[in-house]
Amino acid sequence: GTADAEHTLAITFTREAAAQLKRRSPKGIHTGTFHAVAFALLRQRLTDLDKPVPTILTNRFGMMNEASRTVRSRAPIAEALGEYEWMQARALTAVSYGDVAATVRKTQTSTGDLVKLFTEYEKLKKLRGVLDIGDLLARATDEINKSVDYRGTVHWRFRHLLIDEAQDMNPLQLAVLEALRNGRPDVCLVGDPRQAIYGWNGADHTTLSEVERVVPGVTVVALSTNYRCSPQVVHA
């Protein structure tokens, strides 16, 4: 009974889930996906600083294809976009991607070729003044972390944090959460590590399965009774 709805932020992963969350939540609670929350924060921050708000890139395929022609890459564009999303989700740069991907990713294209392609793609984004989805999270996190005054404002605004489907968080989303949380204990993570299926896309289920390490001092409440599946399905 001590949490103020106006200072509560609930985050989920899909727009459909965010819409349901909004309908079910008490009036005043801020709800949205990680990307929507990050974009709202970034847009307000840049507006307050009288800086232009970047355009969100809608034709990622076209820009990656343009970058590919520039560096004469033979990488399939779909594969390149998938790897670039994974790179962003893991909070890596183009250079650090090369160090990590060589041992943990299986691609048709050589790691070196992808690094060159990603570097050119980022040059194009900067030249055109556009951001893609992954950039929203990184930029919003950077804005919070680099300014003491702005950080204080964000922490004053969002005092109670709730994260749905926490087993699907990737390192970049966890960085957003940590920037919002700033070590404060008022956070609630909900999820099921056994439903973690997005590792291929950069998610890290240990955020929830090892939550005592991620959020020291957290209280874990295990809801172990299953009401939806037969015992045979649960066992499988």
FENFEN-V929123 format. One record per helix or strand of 2 or more residues. SS is the DSSP state (@ for helix, = for strand). FROM is the first residue (numbers start at 0). TO is the last residue. Records with the same first field share a line. If there is no record, write none. Layout:
SS->FROM-TO + FROM-TO
This chain:
@->4-6 + 14-23 + 33-47 + 59-70 + 76-88 + 93-103 + 110-127 + 132-145 + 147-156 + 165-167 + 170-180 + 192-194 + 198-200 + 205-208 + 210-213 + 230-234
=->7-11 + 29-32 + 54-55 + 129-130 + 159-162 + 186-188
